[in-house]
């Protein structure tokens, strides 16, 4: 103990990893005394070194009785207690049972103060037996209509804003309850949920943008269950010309989009137009580029080749890198349908949709070169299609390693030589030994290529590894 005191005196700031017994402000064990203690210590929180959190864990009923009987409203103490109870299912069961009726009777202004904790509590203990479907709807209906502050920041990430706000959390819980009942495609939305979803969709209060953000992530499920309802209430959100909410709707939908022909046919015009709104999508512009690629590869009759090609021509920046990543992922995951996928999906896309007069960045060119290698026995064909999109890059050593692991140098030595000559710049920063190995393999099957200018140039560069 003496050493600890000396250490505290020696340094102007001292931190302890445990409870410092001398600074504890212990909660009384008698009810009236605890009530007075709470009114004298209303703030709570991390900086107050008391045993309130321990008391909440050990005696939830006692704590709730004290909080209810306090003459003052103590939101910070309530929030801390609720957060403690939400961590444990047994505590939640006891606490819900003891506090439920009181919480439901609170004025709305007070409920706003603890709404976020209550929403998280509902979420974390969704399966608690005390919270029946009827009780859930009672809490949901009360909390979703609270007078929240209207100012919210959704510009950077509307979905993150939604899942951290009571309105968003409650909307997500409404879907969780709905999914629990396993709604069936085409059977319509039951009245319990349709009524509440109608309320959320028809609200013009800015705070309900958070609800609409969550609904947008679930739009495909809603459409599958009730196409008519979704078309009436939601699909217009994706129309860039008619709805100021489109940016949020697309951002949230693209968080986890899925291929569904009927739905994608309904939103076709808006999906293709989104190509000219990449700047509005922020980080989701990457997801859009990939998803648009997968949609194009489906070759839906409703998506004409020319209009799809126009959409791709409107992409800019790093979008084409993500397109090429999607192409590579699609081809390499095609399994035993590889030949069919190349012939009927990837090849037509490269011939009819891939832009021919674009300047691509190095990352995109690198992925295109990888795509050529991934086509395997179709390497000559893919290179002939993409050679006008390829150019020198500085970071090509992964390509060399990948190429050296294939049989392409022996099978197509002349094309491989052209390929290498096109992608390797004149003054590379570093070249690994794979280049020498590849050149040796090429020359072993076609010695005449040694005399070409391309081989001489690459061989000279390969000697730099010496």
Buried (B, 14 or more C-beta within 10 A) or exposed (E): EEEEEEEEEEEEEEEEEEEEEEEEEEBBEEEEEBBBBBBEBBEBEEEBBBBBBBBBBEBBEBBBBBBEEBEEBBBBBBBBBBBBBBEBBEBBBBBBBBBBEEBEEBEEEBBBBBBBBBBBBBBBBEEBEBBEEEBBBBBBEBBBEBEBEEEBEBEEBBBEBBBBBBBBBBBBBBBBBBEEEEBEEEEEBEEBBBEBBBBBBEBEEEBBBBBBBBBBBBBBBBBBBBBEBBBEBBBBBBBBEEBEBBBBBBBBBBBEBEEEEEBBEBBBEBBBBBBBBBEBBBEBBBBBBBBBBBBBBEEBEEBEBEEBBBBBBBBEEBBBBBBBBBBBBBBEEBEEEBEEBBEEBBBBBBEEBBBEEEEBEBBBBBBBBBBBBBBBEBBBBBBEBBBEBBBBBBEBBEBBBBBBEBEBBEBBBBBBBBBBBBBBEEEBEEBBBBBBBBBEBBBEEBEEBEEBEBBEBBBEBBEEEE
